[in-house]
Amino acid sequence: MPPLISEAAALFEDGQTVREVAAVLRISKSEAGRLRQGAVEEGLLRRNGGSEEQSRIIRLVPPSQTLGE
């Protein structure tokens, strides 16, 4: 296993994006994306990234509704 994969997996688990991980590790965004995929394949990271609490849910609300409805 490449040494950066576990470090990248930890960063992704913390909710960082491919761009952020690339900047922290000083690698290309493509390499960061490959590390993320490798971490998923190795079982170090779930496909959707971080934990349940960190998953981002985007809810689209028509302009005529408020968020609480």
PQR file of N, CA, C, O and H, with PARSE charges and radii, in Angstrom:
ATOM      1  N   MET A   1       0.850  -1.181   0.000 -0.4000 1.5000
ATOM      2  CA  MET A   1       0.000   0.000   0.000 -0.0000 2.0000
ATOM      3  C   MET A   1       0.892   1.241   0.000  0.5500 1.7000
ATOM      4  O   MET A   1       1.804   1.348   0.821 -0.5500 1.4000
ATOM      5  N   PRO A   2       0.633   2.188  -0.926 -0.5600 1.5000
ATOM      6  CA  PRO A   2       1.439   3.412  -0.942  0.2800 2.0000
ATOM      7  C   PRO A   2       1.317   4.169   0.383  0.5500 1.7000
ATOM      8  O   PRO A   2       0.237   4.216   0.971 -0.5500 1.4000
ATOM      9  N   PRO A   3       2.407   4.754   0.850 -0.5600 1.5000
ATOM     10  CA  PRO A   3       2.382   5.423   2.156  0.2800 2.0000
ATOM     11  C   PRO A   3       1.396   6.587   2.237  0.5500 1.7000
ATOM     12  O   PRO A   3       0.879   6.874   3.317 -0.5500 1.4000
ATOM     13  N   LEU A   4       1.126   7.259   1.127 -0.4000 1.5000
ATOM     14  CA  LEU A   4       0.219   8.402   1.162 -0.0000 2.0000
ATOM     15  C   LEU A   4      -1.247   7.987   1.259  0.5500 1.7000
ATOM     16  O   LEU A   4      -2.096   8.798   1.627 -0.5500 1.4000
ATOM     17  H   LEU A   4       1.546   7.027   0.250  0.4000 1.0000
ATOM     18  N   ILE A   5      -1.548   6.734   0.932 -0.4000 1.5000
ATOM     19  CA  ILE A   5      -2.961   6.345   0.859 -0.0000 2.0000
ATOM     20  C   ILE A   5      -3.653   6.430   2.219  0.5500 1.7000
ATOM     21  O   ILE A   5      -4.804   6.859   2.299 -0.5500 1.4000
ATOM     22  H   ILE A   5      -0.858   6.075   0.633  0.4000 1.0000
ATOM     23  N   SER A   6      -2.973   6.032   3.273 -0.4000 1.5000
ATOM     24  CA  SER A   6      -3.608   6.098   4.597 -0.0000 2.0000
ATOM     25  C   SER A   6      -3.744   7.547   5.061  0.5500 1.7000
ATOM     26  O   SER A   6      -4.730   7.902   5.707 -0.5500 1.4000
ATOM     27  H   SER A   6      -2.038   5.683   3.208  0.4000 1.0000
ATOM     28  N   GLU A   7      -2.773   8.372   4.738 -0.4000 1.5000
ATOM     29  CA  GLU A   7      -2.865   9.790   5.090 -0.0000 2.0000
ATOM     30  C   GLU A   7      -3.991  10.462   4.310  0.5500 1.7000
ATOM     31  O   GLU A   7      -4.759  11.250   4.862 -0.5500 1.4000
ATOM     32  H   GLU A   7      -1.972   8.084   4.213  0.4000 1.0000
ATOM     33  N   ALA A   8      -4.081  10.143   3.020 -0.4000 1.5000
ATOM     34  CA  ALA A   8      -5.160  10.693   2.200 -0.0000 2.0000
ATOM     35  C   ALA A   8      -6.519  10.205   2.698  0.5500 1.7000
ATOM     36  O   ALA A   8      -7.470  10.984   2.766 -0.5500 1.4000
ATOM     37  H   ALA A   8      -3.458   9.503   2.571  0.4000 1.0000
ATOM     38  N   ALA A   9      -6.614   8.929   3.045 -0.4000 1.5000
ATOM     39  CA  ALA A   9      -7.880   8.377   3.537 -0.0000 2.0000
ATOM     40  C   ALA A   9      -8.329   9.109   4.801  0.5500 1.7000
ATOM     41  O   ALA A   9      -9.514   9.399   4.966 -0.5500 1.4000
ATOM     42  H   ALA A   9      -5.841   8.297   2.991  0.4000 1.0000
ATOM     43  N   ALA A  10      -7.391   9.403   5.684 -0.4000 1.5000
ATOM     44  CA  ALA A  10      -7.729  10.125   6.917 -0.0000 2.0000
ATOM     45  C   ALA A  10      -8.248  11.522   6.597  0.5500 1.7000
ATOM     46  O   ALA A  10      -9.198  11.991   7.224 -0.5500 1.4000
ATOM     47  H   ALA A  10      -6.429   9.166   5.550  0.4000 1.0000
ATOM     48  N   LEU A  11      -7.634  12.182   5.634 -0.4000 1.5000
ATOM     49  CA  LEU A  11      -8.079  13.521   5.248 -0.0000 2.0000
ATOM     50  C   LEU A  11      -9.469  13.470   4.619  0.5500 1.7000
ATOM     51  O   LEU A  11     -10.319  14.307   4.920 -0.5500 1.4000
ATOM     52  H   LEU A  11      -6.863  11.801   5.125  0.4000 1.0000
ATOM     53  N   PHE A  12      -9.700  12.492   3.748 -0.4000 1.5000
ATOM     54  CA  PHE A  12     -11.025  12.344   3.139 -0.0000 2.0000
ATOM     55  C   PHE A  12     -12.069  12.005   4.204  0.5500 1.7000
ATOM     56  O   PHE A  12     -13.194  12.503   4.159 -0.5500 1.4000
ATOM     57  H   PHE A  12      -9.009  11.812   3.503  0.4000 1.0000
ATOM     58  N   GLU A  13     -11.695  11.168   5.148 -0.4000 1.5000
ATOM     59  CA  GLU A  13     -12.612  10.797   6.236 -0.0000 2.0000
ATOM     60  C   GLU A  13     -13.001  12.027   7.053  0.5500 1.7000
ATOM     61  O   GLU A  13     -14.109  12.099   7.585 -0.5500 1.4000
ATOM     62  H   GLU A  13     -10.781  10.764   5.185  0.4000 1.0000
ATOM     63  N   ASP A  14     -12.089  12.993   7.149 -0.4000 1.5000
ATOM     64  CA  ASP A  14     -12.369  14.240   7.870 -0.0000 2.0000
ATOM     65  C   ASP A  14     -13.232  15.195   7.048  0.5500 1.7000
ATOM     66  O   ASP A  14     -13.594  16.274   7.517 -0.5500 1.4000
ATOM     67  H   ASP A  14     -11.189  12.934   6.717  0.4000 1.0000
ATOM     68  N   GLY A  15     -13.557  14.794   5.824 -0.4000 1.5000
ATOM     69  CA  GLY A  15     -14.449  15.598   5.007 -0.0000 2.0000
ATOM     70  C   GLY A  15     -13.771  16.517   4.013  0.5500 1.7000
ATOM     71  O   GLY A  15     -14.432  17.353   3.398 -0.5500 1.4000
ATOM     72  H   GLY A  15     -13.263  13.918   5.443  0.4000 1.0000
ATOM     73  N   GLN A  16     -12.465  16.380   3.843 -0.4000 1.5000
ATOM     74  CA  GLN A  16     -11.769  17.255   2.907 -0.0000 2.0000
ATOM     75  C   GLN A  16     -12.033  16.807   1.466  0.5500 1.7000
ATOM     76  O   GLN A  16     -12.274  15.630   1.197 -0.5500 1.4000
ATOM     77  H   GLN A  16     -11.928  15.701   4.344  0.4000 1.0000
ATOM     78  N   THR A  17     -11.981  17.762   0.564 -0.4000 1.5000
ATOM     79  CA  THR A  17     -12.213  17.496  -0.849 -0.0000 2.0000
ATOM     80  C   THR A  17     -10.922  17.022  -1.517  0.5500 1.7000
ATOM     81  O   THR A  17      -9.841  17.084  -0.932 -0.5500 1.4000
ATOM     82  H   THR A  17     -11.785  18.718   0.782  0.4000 1.0000
ATOM     83  N   VAL A  18     -11.064  16.545  -2.759 -0.4000 1.5000
ATOM     84  CA  VAL A  18      -9.893  16.130  -3.539 -0.0000 2.0000
ATOM     85  C   VAL A  18      -8.924  17.296  -3.673  0.5500 1.7000
ATOM     86  O   VAL A  18      -7.713  17.124  -3.535 -0.5500 1.4000
ATOM     87  H   VAL A  18     -11.943  16.494  -3.234  0.4000 1.0000
ATOM     88  N   ARG A  19      -9.457  18.473  -3.941 -0.4000 1.5000
ATOM     89  CA  ARG A  19      -8.604  19.660  -4.097 -0.0000 2.0000
ATOM     90  C   ARG A  19      -7.849  19.965  -2.803  0.5500 1.7000
ATOM     91  O   ARG A  19      -6.658  20.275  -2.834 -0.5500 1.4000
ATOM     92  H   ARG A  19     -10.441  18.612  -4.053  0.4000 1.0000
ATOM     93  N   GLU A  20      -8.545  19.877  -1.665 -0.4000 1.5000
ATOM     94  CA  GLU A  20      -7.913  20.159  -0.371 -0.0000 2.0000
ATOM     95  C   GLU A  20      -6.850  19.112  -0.032  0.5500 1.7000
ATOM     96  O   GLU A  20      -5.768  19.448   0.450 -0.5500 1.4000
ATOM     97  H   GLU A  20      -9.512  19.625  -1.640  0.4000 1.0000
ATOM     98  N   VAL A  21      -7.166  17.850  -0.288 -0.4000 1.5000
ATOM     99  CA  VAL A  21      -6.199  16.773  -0.018 -0.0000 2.0000
ATOM    100  C   VAL A  21      -4.973  16.954  -0.901  0.5500 1.7000
ATOM    101  O   VAL A  21      -3.843  16.782  -0.442 -0.5500 1.4000
ATOM    102  H   VAL A  21      -8.045  17.577  -0.680  0.4000 1.0000
ATOM    103  N   ALA A  22      -5.191  17.299  -2.161 -0.4000 1.5000
ATOM    104  CA  ALA A  22      -4.068  17.526  -3.070 -0.0000 2.0000
ATOM    105  C   ALA A  22      -3.167  18.646  -2.556  0.5500 1.7000
ATOM    106  O   ALA A  22      -1.942  18.536  -2.607 -0.5500 1.4000
ATOM    107  H   ALA A  22      -6.108  17.438  -2.534  0.4000 1.0000
ATOM    108  N   ALA A  23      -3.769  19.712  -2.066 -0.4000 1.5000
ATOM    109  CA  ALA A  23      -2.985  20.835  -1.560 -0.0000 2.0000
ATOM    110  C   ALA A  23      -2.200  20.448  -0.309  0.5500 1.7000
ATOM    111  O   ALA A  23      -1.026  20.794  -0.178 -0.5500 1.4000
ATOM    112  H   ALA A  23      -4.765  19.802  -2.024  0.4000 1.0000
ATOM    113  N   VAL A  24      -2.847  19.732   0.608 -0.4000 1.5000
ATOM    114  CA  VAL A  24      -2.175  19.330   1.858 -0.0000 2.0000
ATOM    115  C   VAL A  24      -1.007  18.400   1.577  0.5500 1.7000
ATOM    116  O   VAL A  24       0.071  18.553   2.152 -0.5500 1.4000
ATOM    117  H   VAL A  24      -3.801  19.451   0.501  0.4000 1.0000
ATOM    118  N   LEU A  25      -1.224  17.433   0.687 -0.4000 1.5000
ATOM    119  CA  LEU A  25      -0.181  16.436   0.395 -0.0000 2.0000
ATOM    120  C   LEU A  25       0.783  16.887  -0.701  0.5500 1.7000
ATOM    121  O   LEU A  25       1.759  16.201  -1.001 -0.5500 1.4000
ATOM    122  H   LEU A  25      -2.100  17.309   0.220  0.4000 1.0000
ATOM    123  N   ARG A  26       0.499  18.050  -1.298 -0.4000 1.5000
ATOM    124  CA  ARG A  26       1.338  18.595  -2.379 -0.0000 2.0000
ATOM    125  C   ARG A  26       1.461  17.625  -3.550  0.5500 1.7000
ATOM    126  O   ARG A  26       2.552  17.307  -4.022 -0.5500 1.4000
ATOM    127  H   ARG A  26      -0.295  18.608  -1.054  0.4000 1.0000
ATOM    128  N   ILE A  27       0.287  17.170  -3.997 -0.4000 1.5000
ATOM    129  CA  ILE A  27       0.192  16.284  -5.153 -0.0000 2.0000
ATOM    130  C   ILE A  27      -0.867  16.862  -6.083  0.5500 1.7000
ATOM    131  O   ILE A  27      -1.576  17.802  -5.723 -0.5500 1.4000
ATOM    132  H   ILE A  27      -0.600  17.428  -3.614  0.4000 1.0000
ATOM    133  N   SER A  28      -0.969  16.294  -7.279 -0.4000 1.5000
ATOM    134  CA  SER A  28      -1.981  16.779  -8.219 -0.0000 2.0000
ATOM    135  C   SER A  28      -3.376  16.336  -7.772  0.5500 1.7000
ATOM    136  O   SER A  28      -3.525  15.397  -6.990 -0.5500 1.4000
ATOM    137  H   SER A  28      -0.394  15.531  -7.572  0.4000 1.0000
ATOM    138  N   LYS A  29      -4.384  17.029  -8.284 -0.4000 1.5000
ATOM    139  CA  LYS A  29      -5.763  16.637  -7.982 -0.0000 2.0000
ATOM    140  C   LYS A  29      -6.050  15.251  -8.538  0.5500 1.7000
ATOM    141  O   LYS A  29      -6.798  14.480  -7.937 -0.5500 1.4000
ATOM    142  H   LYS A  29      -4.263  17.792  -8.919  0.4000 1.0000
ATOM    143  N   SER A  30      -5.453  14.928  -9.691 -0.4000 1.5000
ATOM    144  CA  SER A  30      -5.642  13.596 -10.276 -0.0000 2.0000
ATOM    145  C   SER A  30      -5.094  12.518  -9.348  0.5500 1.7000
ATOM    146  O   SER A  30      -5.737  11.490  -9.131 -0.5500 1.4000
ATOM    147  H   SER A  30      -4.845  15.554 -10.179  0.4000 1.0000
ATOM    148  N   GLU A  31      -3.915  12.756  -8.807 -0.4000 1.5000
ATOM    149  CA  GLU A  31      -3.308  11.794  -7.890 -0.0000 2.0000
ATOM    150  C   GLU A  31      -4.136  11.670  -6.617  0.5500 1.7000
ATOM    151  O   GLU A  31      -4.301  10.569  -6.093 -0.5500 1.4000
ATOM    152  H   GLU A  31      -3.394  13.590  -8.983  0.4000 1.0000
ATOM    153  N   ALA A  32      -4.658  12.786  -6.115 -0.4000 1.5000
ATOM    154  CA  ALA A  32      -5.507  12.745  -4.923 -0.0000 2.0000
ATOM    155  C   ALA A  32      -6.770  11.925  -5.205  0.5500 1.7000
ATOM    156  O   ALA A  32      -7.214  11.154  -4.355 -0.5500 1.4000
ATOM    157  H   ALA A  32      -4.524  13.680  -6.542  0.4000 1.0000
ATOM    158  N   GLY A  33      -7.336  12.090  -6.380 -0.4000 1.5000
ATOM    159  CA  GLY A  33      -8.510  11.304  -6.765 -0.0000 2.0000
ATOM    160  C   GLY A  33      -8.194   9.823  -6.853  0.5500 1.7000
ATOM    161  O   GLY A  33      -8.996   8.984  -6.442 -0.5500 1.4000
ATOM    162  H   GLY A  33      -6.975  12.716  -7.071  0.4000 1.0000
ATOM    163  N   ARG A  34      -7.018   9.502  -7.393 -0.4000 1.5000
ATOM    164  CA  ARG A  34      -6.603   8.094  -7.462 -0.0000 2.0000
ATOM    165  C   ARG A  34      -6.372   7.520  -6.069  0.5500 1.7000
ATOM    166  O   ARG A  34      -6.687   6.358  -5.812 -0.5500 1.4000
ATOM    167  H   ARG A  34      -6.367  10.184  -7.726  0.4000 1.0000
ATOM    168  N   LEU A  35      -5.820   8.334  -5.172 -0.4000 1.5000
ATOM    169  CA  LEU A  35      -5.634   7.874  -3.791 -0.0000 2.0000
ATOM    170  C   LEU A  35      -6.971   7.621  -3.116  0.5500 1.7000
ATOM    171  O   LEU A  35      -7.121   6.653  -2.371 -0.5500 1.4000
ATOM    172  H   LEU A  35      -5.563   9.277  -5.381  0.4000 1.0000
ATOM    173  N   ARG A  36      -7.949   8.494  -3.375 -0.4000 1.5000
ATOM    174  CA  ARG A  36      -9.285   8.300  -2.794 -0.0000 2.0000
ATOM    175  C   ARG A  36      -9.891   6.994  -3.298  0.5500 1.7000
ATOM    176  O   ARG A  36     -10.437   6.214  -2.517 -0.5500 1.4000
ATOM    177  H   ARG A  36      -7.827   9.281  -3.980  0.4000 1.0000
ATOM    178  N   GLN A  37      -9.791   6.757  -4.609 -0.4000 1.5000
ATOM    179  CA  GLN A  37     -10.326   5.520  -5.177 -0.0000 2.0000
ATOM    180  C   GLN A  37      -9.594   4.307  -4.607  0.5500 1.7000
ATOM    181  O   GLN A  37     -10.221   3.299  -4.281 -0.5500 1.4000
ATOM    182  H   GLN A  37      -9.347   7.390  -5.243  0.4000 1.0000
ATOM    183  N   GLY A  38      -8.280   4.402  -4.487 -0.4000 1.5000
ATOM    184  CA  GLY A  38      -7.510   3.302  -3.910 -0.0000 2.0000
ATOM    185  C   GLY A  38      -7.896   3.031  -2.461  0.5500 1.7000
ATOM    186  O   GLY A  38      -7.962   1.877  -2.038 -0.5500 1.4000
ATOM    187  H   GLY A  38      -7.771   5.221  -4.751  0.4000 1.0000
ATOM    188  N   ALA A  39      -8.148   4.088  -1.707 -0.4000 1.5000
ATOM    189  CA  ALA A  39      -8.561   3.934  -0.306 -0.0000 2.0000
ATOM    190  C   ALA A  39      -9.910   3.234  -0.219  0.5500 1.7000
ATOM    191  O   ALA A  39     -10.135   2.416   0.674 -0.5500 1.4000
ATOM    192  H   ALA A  39      -8.094   5.026  -2.051  0.4000 1.0000
ATOM    193  N   VAL A  40     -10.807   3.556  -1.146 -0.4000 1.5000
ATOM    194  CA  VAL A  40     -12.108   2.877  -1.179 -0.0000 2.0000
ATOM    195  C   VAL A  40     -11.909   1.401  -1.498  0.5500 1.7000
ATOM    196  O   VAL A  40     -12.487   0.536  -0.840 -0.5500 1.4000
ATOM    197  H   VAL A  40     -10.624   4.220  -1.871  0.4000 1.0000
ATOM    198  N   GLU A  41     -11.093   1.113  -2.506 -0.4000 1.5000
ATOM    199  CA  GLU A  41     -10.846  -0.275  -2.920 -0.0000 2.0000
ATOM    200  C   GLU A  41     -10.159  -1.084  -1.820  0.5500 1.7000
ATOM    201  O   GLU A  41     -10.395  -2.285  -1.696 -0.5500 1.4000
ATOM    202  H   GLU A  41     -10.623   1.816  -3.041  0.4000 1.0000
ATOM    203  N   GLU A  42      -9.312  -0.433  -1.025 -0.4000 1.5000
ATOM    204  CA  GLU A  42      -8.605  -1.117   0.071 -0.0000 2.0000
ATOM    205  C   GLU A  42      -9.458  -1.223   1.335  0.5500 1.7000
ATOM    206  O   GLU A  42      -9.049  -1.846   2.315 -0.5500 1.4000
ATOM    207  H   GLU A  42      -9.120   0.543  -1.127  0.4000 1.0000
ATOM    208  N   GLY A  43     -10.641  -0.613   1.308 -0.4000 1.5000
ATOM    209  CA  GLY A  43     -11.518  -0.659   2.475 -0.0000 2.0000
ATOM    210  C   GLY A  43     -11.155   0.349   3.554  0.5500 1.7000
ATOM    211  O   GLY A  43     -11.639   0.258   4.682 -0.5500 1.4000
ATOM    212  H   GLY A  43     -10.973  -0.106   0.511  0.4000 1.0000
ATOM    213  N   LEU A  44     -10.299   1.316   3.208 -0.4000 1.5000
ATOM    214  CA  LEU A  44      -9.906   2.348   4.171 -0.0000 2.0000
ATOM    215  C   LEU A  44     -10.916   3.482   4.236  0.5500 1.7000
ATOM    216  O   LEU A  44     -10.909   4.274   5.178 -0.5500 1.4000
ATOM    217  H   LEU A  44      -9.906   1.390   2.291  0.4000 1.0000
ATOM    218  N   LEU A  45     -11.782   3.560   3.238 -0.4000 1.5000
ATOM    219  CA  LEU A  45     -12.691   4.686   3.106 -0.0000 2.0000
ATOM    220  C   LEU A  45     -13.960   4.197   2.433  0.5500 1.7000
ATOM    221  O   LEU A  45     -13.916   3.398   1.498 -0.5500 1.4000
ATOM    222  H   LEU A  45     -11.788   2.917   2.473  0.4000 1.0000
ATOM    223  N   ARG A  46     -15.097   4.688   2.923 -0.4000 1.5000
ATOM    224  CA  ARG A  46     -16.364   4.354   2.270 -0.0000 2.0000
ATOM    225  C   ARG A  46     -16.495   5.181   1.011  0.5500 1.7000
ATOM    226  O   ARG A  46     -15.903   6.255   0.899 -0.5500 1.4000
ATOM    227  H   ARG A  46     -15.133   5.336   3.683  0.4000 1.0000
ATOM    228  N   ARG A  47     -17.258   4.688   0.075 -0.4000 1.5000
ATOM    229  CA  ARG A  47     -17.389   5.342  -1.228 -0.0000 2.0000
ATOM    230  C   ARG A  47     -17.847   6.791  -1.116  0.5500 1.7000
ATOM    231  O   ARG A  47     -17.392   7.626  -1.898 -0.5500 1.4000
ATOM    232  H   ARG A  47     -17.739   3.816   0.166  0.4000 1.0000
ATOM    233  N   ASN A  48     -18.721   7.119  -0.186 -0.4000 1.5000
ATOM    234  CA  ASN A  48     -19.219   8.492  -0.099 -0.0000 2.0000
ATOM    235  C   ASN A  48     -18.335   9.402   0.749  0.5500 1.7000
ATOM    236  O   ASN A  48     -18.726  10.533   1.038 -0.5500 1.4000
ATOM    237  H   ASN A  48     -19.091   6.440   0.448  0.4000 1.0000
ATOM    238  N   GLY A  49     -17.179   8.946   1.147 -0.4000 1.5000
ATOM    239  CA  GLY A  49     -16.266   9.808   1.898 -0.0000 2.0000
ATOM    240  C   GLY A  49     -16.369   9.611   3.381  0.5500 1.7000
ATOM    241  O   GLY A  49     -16.213   8.492   3.870 -0.5500 1.4000
ATOM    242  H   GLY A  49     -16.861   8.028   0.913  0.4000 1.0000
ATOM    243  N   GLY A  50     -16.633  10.691   4.123 -0.4000 1.5000
ATOM    244  CA  GLY A  50     -16.622  10.683   5.581 -0.0000 2.0000
ATOM    245  C   GLY A  50     -17.732   9.879   6.222  0.5500 1.7000
ATOM    246  O   GLY A  50     -18.449   9.135   5.552 -0.5500 1.4000
ATOM    247  H   GLY A  50     -16.759  11.600   3.726  0.4000 1.0000
ATOM    248  N   SER A  51     -17.863  10.034   7.499 -0.4000 1.5000
ATOM    249  CA  SER A  51     -18.848   9.297   8.279 -0.0000 2.0000
ATOM    250  C   SER A  51     -20.253   9.812   7.992  0.5500 1.7000
ATOM    251  O   SER A  51     -20.421  10.820   7.306 -0.5500 1.4000
ATOM    252  H   SER A  51     -17.282  10.639   8.044  0.4000 1.0000
ATOM    253  N   GLU A  52     -21.264   9.117   8.518 -0.4000 1.5000
ATOM    254  CA  GLU A  52     -22.662   9.504   8.325 -0.0000 2.0000
ATOM    255  C   GLU A  52     -22.893  10.949   8.741  0.5500 1.7000
ATOM    256  O   GLU A  52     -23.580  11.692   8.040 -0.5500 1.4000
ATOM    257  H   GLU A  52     -21.127   8.298   9.075  0.4000 1.0000
ATOM    258  N   GLU A  53     -22.328  11.357   9.869 -0.4000 1.5000
ATOM    259  CA  GLU A  53     -22.544  12.703  10.369 -0.0000 2.0000
ATOM    260  C   GLU A  53     -21.959  13.747   9.433  0.5500 1.7000
ATOM    261  O   GLU A  53     -22.448  14.875   9.375 -0.5500 1.4000
ATOM    262  H   GLU A  53     -21.769  10.754  10.439  0.4000 1.0000
ATOM    263  N   GLN A  54     -20.924  13.383   8.706 -0.4000 1.5000
ATOM    264  CA  GLN A  54     -20.255  14.347   7.848 -0.0000 2.0000
ATOM    265  C   GLN A  54     -20.798  14.352   6.427  0.5500 1.7000
ATOM    266  O   GLN A  54     -20.416  15.204   5.625 -0.5500 1.4000
ATOM    267  H   GLN A  54     -20.526  12.467   8.753  0.4000 1.0000
ATOM    268  N   SER A  55     -21.681  13.415   6.103 -0.4000 1.5000
ATOM    269  CA  SER A  55     -22.250  13.379   4.763 -0.0000 2.0000
ATOM    270  C   SER A  55     -23.055  14.644   4.533  0.5500 1.7000
ATOM    271  O   SER A  55     -23.801  15.094   5.402 -0.5500 1.4000
ATOM    272  H   SER A  55     -21.991  12.723   6.755  0.4000 1.0000
ATOM    273  N   ARG A  56     -22.892  15.194   3.373 -0.4000 1.5000
ATOM    274  CA  ARG A  56     -23.598  16.424   3.069 -0.0000 2.0000
ATOM    275  C   ARG A  56     -24.847  16.100   2.274  0.5500 1.7000
ATOM    276  O   ARG A  56     -24.788  15.401   1.263 -0.5500 1.4000
ATOM    277  H   ARG A  56     -22.285  14.829   2.667  0.4000 1.0000
ATOM    278  N   ILE A  57     -25.976  16.610   2.735 -0.4000 1.5000
ATOM    279  CA  ILE A  57     -27.239  16.420   2.041 -0.0000 2.0000
ATOM    280  C   ILE A  57     -27.680  17.778   1.532  0.5500 1.7000
ATOM    281  O   ILE A  57     -27.774  18.742   2.292 -0.5500 1.4000
ATOM    282  H   ILE A  57     -26.024  17.179   3.557  0.4000 1.0000
ATOM    283  N   ILE A  58     -27.946  17.841   0.258 -0.4000 1.5000
ATOM    284  CA  ILE A  58     -28.416  19.081  -0.348 -0.0000 2.0000
ATOM    285  C   ILE A  58     -29.883  18.879  -0.686  0.5500 1.7000
ATOM    286  O   ILE A  58     -30.244  17.965  -1.427 -0.5500 1.4000
ATOM    287  H   ILE A  58     -27.870  17.058  -0.360  0.4000 1.0000
ATOM    288  N   ARG A  59     -30.710  19.732  -0.140 -0.4000 1.5000
ATOM    289  CA  ARG A  59     -32.144  19.652  -0.389 -0.0000 2.0000
ATOM    290  C   ARG A  59     -32.546  20.849  -1.232  0.5500 1.7000
ATOM    291  O   ARG A  59     -32.344  21.994  -0.828 -0.5500 1.4000
ATOM    292  H   ARG A  59     -30.417  20.474   0.462  0.4000 1.0000
ATOM    293  N   LEU A  60     -33.117  20.586  -2.408 -0.4000 1.5000
ATOM    294  CA  LEU A  60     -33.576  21.652  -3.279 -0.0000 2.0000
ATOM    295  C   LEU A  60     -34.986  22.042  -2.865  0.5500 1.7000
ATOM    296  O   LEU A  60     -35.864  21.191  -2.720 -0.5500 1.4000
ATOM    297  H   LEU A  60     -33.281  19.656  -2.736  0.4000 1.0000
ATOM    298  N   VAL A  61     -35.186  23.327  -2.679 -0.4000 1.5000
ATOM    299  CA  VAL A  61     -36.480  23.840  -2.244 -0.0000 2.0000
ATOM    300  C   VAL A  61     -36.951  24.858  -3.272  0.5500 1.7000
ATOM    301  O   VAL A  61     -36.246  25.827  -3.556 -0.5500 1.4000
ATOM    302  H   VAL A  61     -34.473  24.018  -2.797  0.4000 1.0000
ATOM    303  N   PRO A  62     -38.151  24.642  -3.838 -0.5600 1.5000
ATOM    304  CA  PRO A  62     -38.658  25.627  -4.796  0.2800 2.0000
ATOM    305  C   PRO A  62     -38.794  26.994  -4.125  0.5500 1.7000
ATOM    306  O   PRO A  62     -39.016  27.063  -2.916 -0.5500 1.4000
ATOM    307  N   PRO A  63     -38.665  28.079  -4.886 -0.5600 1.5000
ATOM    308  CA  PRO A  63     -38.715  29.418  -4.311  0.2800 2.0000
ATOM    309  C   PRO A  63     -40.001  29.711  -3.557  0.5500 1.7000
ATOM    310  O   PRO A  63     -40.006  30.560  -2.666 -0.5500 1.4000
ATOM    311  N   SER A  64     -41.097  29.025  -3.895 -0.4000 1.5000
ATOM    312  CA  SER A  64     -42.379  29.298  -3.238 -0.0000 2.0000
ATOM    313  C   SER A  64     -42.494  28.619  -1.871  0.5500 1.7000
ATOM    314  O   SER A  64     -43.461  28.866  -1.151 -0.5500 1.4000
ATOM    315  H   SER A  64     -41.092  28.336  -4.619  0.4000 1.0000
ATOM    316  N   GLN A  65     -41.524  27.764  -1.494 -0.4000 1.5000
ATOM    317  CA  GLN A  65     -41.564  27.060  -0.221 -0.0000 2.0000
ATOM    318  C   GLN A  65     -40.473  27.565   0.695  0.5500 1.7000
ATOM    319  O   GLN A  65     -39.481  28.141   0.249 -0.5500 1.4000
ATOM    320  H   GLN A  65     -40.738  27.563  -2.079  0.4000 1.0000
ATOM    321  N   THR A  66     -40.671  27.341   1.981 -0.4000 1.5000
ATOM    322  CA  THR A  66     -39.605  27.624   2.923 -0.0000 2.0000
ATOM    323  C   THR A  66     -38.955  26.301   3.292  0.5500 1.7000
ATOM    324  O   THR A  66     -39.515  25.234   3.041 -0.5500 1.4000
ATOM    325  H   THR A  66     -41.477  26.874   2.343  0.4000 1.0000
ATOM    326  N   LEU A  67     -37.805  26.375   3.872 -0.4000 1.5000
ATOM    327  CA  LEU A  67     -37.030  25.174   4.193 -0.0000 2.0000
ATOM    328  C   LEU A  67     -37.741  24.267   5.185  0.5500 1.7000
ATOM    329  O   LEU A  67     -37.560  23.051   5.119 -0.5500 1.4000
ATOM    330  H   LEU A  67     -37.350  27.242   4.076  0.4000 1.0000
ATOM    331  N   GLY A  68     -38.536  24.796   6.096 -0.4000 1.5000
ATOM    332  CA  GLY A  68     -39.179  23.982   7.129 -0.0000 2.0000
ATOM    333  C   GLY A  68     -40.389  23.191   6.649  0.5500 1.7000
ATOM    334  O   GLY A  68     -40.866  22.320   7.377 -0.5500 1.4000
ATOM    335  H   GLY A  68     -38.683  25.784   6.151  0.4000 1.0000
ATOM    336  N   GLU A  69     -40.895  23.457   5.471 -0.4000 1.5000
ATOM    337  CA  GLU A  69     -42.112  22.775   4.998 -0.0000 2.0000
ATOM    338  C   GLU A  69     -41.837  21.380   4.526  0.5500 1.7000
ATOM    339  O   GLU A  69     -42.756  20.680   4.100 -0.5500 1.4000
ATOM    340  H   GLU A  69     -40.508  24.165   4.880  0.4000 1.0000
TER
END
